[in-house]
Amino acid sequence: MKYIIAVLTLASLGSIITGYLIDTEHSQQLIGFGVAGLFIIVFPLFSYYRWKDKNLKDYMITKKNLGKMRNYKNGKH
């Protein structure tokens, strides 16, 4: 999955850079496809890949987690 994300990121960035460097009638479309590829395809894939094995409750502020944070702050690990 990380290789797919890397390839898509490079393709999108390549499209954006190519659109800026060449001066044709399609350069605006290249930039647009690159930006759309980053935000519609790459970013959601990256977010899914990074969060797929995480427990969401570990990141929510609950009374239990607040107590852990207070204990950590006071030096009571």
N, C-alpha and C positions, 0 to 999 in steps of 0.2 A: 504494500500500500504506500509506503513512504517513497518508493521509487516512482510510482505513478504520480504522486503529488509533486515530486521534484521535476519530472519530465513536463507535466502540465504547467508548472510554474515557469520553467525555462521557456516553454513554448509561448506562453502569454507575454512574458517579459521580452522575448525575442520579437514578437509581433508588435509590441509597443515601440521598441527601439527602432525596428525596421520602418515603422510608420513615420517616426520622427526623422529618420535619416534620408529616406528616399522621398523624392518630390514627384508623386504621380497623382492621378485622380483617385486612387484607392488608398492613399496613405491615411486618410481620416478613418476609413473602415478598418484598417489594420489596427490602429490605436484603439478604436471602439471594441473590436473583437478581443483584443488583449485585455482590456480593462474588464469587459464582461466575463471573460474566461476566469480572471482572478476572483471576481466577486461572486459569480454564480456557480462555478465549478470548484476551483481550488480552495477557497476559504471554507466552504462547508465540508469538503473532504478532509481538510486539515483539522477542523474542529472535531469532526467525528472520530478521526484517528487518535487524537490526543485525549478525548474524553470517554472512549468506549469502555475502558476497564475501571473507571473511577466510580466511587459511590457518591452520589449527589448529596446525601445526608451529611457527609463529612465536611461539606462546604457551606451548609446552611447554619444560620445563627439560631441555636436552640439554647435552652437553659444549661444543658449538659456541656455544650461547646463553650458557652460563656464562662462556665466554671473552670474548664480546662485552660482557657485563655487567661483568666485571673490568676490561677495557680502558676502558670508559666511566667506571667509577668512578675509575680511576687517571689519567684525563685524556688517554688515548690513543685519540681518536676514530678 
